[in-house]
Amino acid sequence: MTDPRAVIAAIRDGRGLDGPGASLIAQGLADGSVSDAQAGAFAMAVLTRGAGDNGRVALTRAMRDSGHVMRWELPGPVVDKHSTGGIGDTVSLILAPLLAASRVYVPMISGRGLGHTGGTLDKLEAIPGYICDQPEEQFRRIVENVGCSIVSATADFAPADRRLYAIRDESATVESIDLITASILSKKLAAGLDALVLDVKAGSGAFLKKPDSSDRLARALVQTANGAGCRSSALISDMDQPLARSAGNALEVAEAIRVLGGEGGALRDLTLELAAECLRLVGRDPDGLAGLIDSGAAAETFGRMVAAQGGPHDLLDRPDAYLETAPVICPVPVGQGAVAAIDVSALGHAIVALGGGRVRAGERIDHRVGLSALAKLGEPVGPDRPVAMVHAADQTAAGIAVAAVQAAYRIGEAAVAGPLVRDRISA
């Protein structure tokens, strides 16, 4: 098959997507021989008719292979984690060094925030000097010497996905489970992983809002990753409330450092769950993970990674000296009661409005701004117990954010929070 129109017609007519067709589309997206019109038609056909289980695997492999795929020769397994995004989700900054301290290797290729969720790279760039754009030779050296490195993807990784990602936004096909799956996995698997654990969010702050969408996406991701030759499982985790007490780039880095220092809470708990899942996938015993945090081994590895990527050598000793703070910090007061519900997406949008996120790719962000001391479901609040603290660049922005956060919280009878991990999906 040499004509992309035939591939599009096959999907449109319900015949699915085969390997040669997926390769034709992926290569054409990468080299420009598939036009924008054809790419849009392909995305719409997949959205409306589906690619099929085998077609989704074929598309993921083809998009992965449209660019450079890394190969490793290391004395241990190569693993990674991917999250579908949430508020206060700074798991990657803790999990990567924790797994490295467990003697597995974590070459984590991450992204920037877009929409209401934050990006791992934006958080790390709140650290002065930290360089996300590392040449492959240096990336390899850091992984080999430290055990983990968190970097941005180069143009060589899954170029087909870069083009299709933009087309999906323009053609109203972002919601396709098949295309989301291929987009996530093509980039992750290009890093040459032995195993991948997925953290799929469910709840008011999740990317996909339909009741069954998180389960469908988790199952598609696991089935596809395993079909493409990478051991995988998924946890469906709660996003009906922020994962951490802070949301916003520098604030989240500070909280991650506190967790690495032994602080408890949901952020630590979910990190340990995901790290244990990673180790089980490669046949390692997950017992002792908490001890690697409590002993300082994970923190020491994080510090080495930060220094290797250009950040300060003493960040863990003096985080307040390096992480910028916003000039205006004010409480978000509410009436007396308890937290009954939280519109978590609205909290994310409030951070974006403060300048802590971006609406369009490439926009500059203010690493200082965000929310801290976020109240969780069921907790008592009132005039003397605010639901959050706003960190803003000026008083006007702070006032707008206070109103947005107040609207995001419903105060009434105390709600009972659901389980942090709602389900586990394995092959």
C-alpha positions, 0 to 999 in steps of 0.5 A: 500500500503506497497511497495514504487515502487507501489507509484512511478509507480502510479505517473509515469503512471499519476495516481497521489499521494494519502494520503497512498502513500504520507505517505509511501514515507514520513515515508520511507524517514524519517526512511530509508526504502525508498532507495536513488534509490527509492527516486530519482525515486519518485522525477523524477516521480513527476517532469515529471508527477506531484503529482496533487493538492490533492497529493501535499497536501497529500505529504506536510502533510505527510512530516510535520508529519514525525517529530515533529509538535509544538502545541501552547497555546497562547493568540493570533494567530500564524503566519509566513512569507516565502520568496523564496529568493532574494538580499537585502531581510531582511524582516524577521528581521523587520516583525517578531518584527513588527507582535509581536508588533501587538500582534500576535506570530511569531515562525519563523523557518528559513534557511541559504543561499545557491546559490545566495540568502542570509539566514536569519540565516546567517544575524542574526549570524552577530550579536555577540552572537546571537544563532540560535540553540535554544532548543524547551523549550527556543524557546517557552519561547522567543515566549511567552515572546517577541512575536517572535523568529527566529531560525534554524530547529532542526532535529525533524522537517520534517526529510523526507524533509531533506533527499528529499532535498538532493536527489532532488539536486543529481537527477536534480529534484530541479525545481519541483513545487510540491516538492518545495511546499512540502519542503517549507510548511512541515517545516513551518507548523511543527511550528504549524501556524494558518496563513502563508503569502508567498513572491514569488519573480519574476524577474532576481534575483528570484529562478525560472526564467521561466516567469510563474513560480512565479505565478505557485509556488505562487498558488501551495503554497497557495492552498496547505497550505490552503488544509493542514489546514493553512490559507495562501495567497501570494504576488508576489514581484519584484526582477528585482532589489535588495530590499534594498540598501545593500546586505551581512549579517552584512550590511543587519542587519544594514539596517534592524536596520535603517528601524526599526528606521524609514528609508523609501524605498522598504524594509520598504514598502514590510515589511508593505505589508506582515505584513498587509497580515498576519494580514488580514489572522487572522482577525486583522486590519492592520491599524497602522502597520507603526506607530508601526515602527515609534513609536519604538515599533517594534525596541524595540521588535527586541532588546528584541528578540536579547537579549533573543537569546544571542545578545547584549542588546544595539545593536540598540543603538550601531550597529556600535560597534557590526557589523563588517566591511570589511577591504576594501571598494571601489566604483564600477564606471560606465560610465555616464547614468542611470540604465537600467537593473540589473542582480540581480542573478549576484549580489548575485553570486558576494557576494558569491565570496566575501565569503558572501555566500556559494556554498555548505551547511556547508561552513563558510561565512564572515559576513563582506563582501557584497555590499552597496549603490546599485543603483536602476533602473532608477537612474542616475550614472556615474564616480562620482556616483558609482552603489555600494560600495564593502565591501571585505576581501582584495584588490584582492577579491574587484577587482574581485567583482567590475568587477562582479558588473559592468557586472551586471549593464546595463547603458543606458536610465533610466528604469522605475521600475515595481510595488513592489508587482506584484500580490496577490494570495489568496484562 
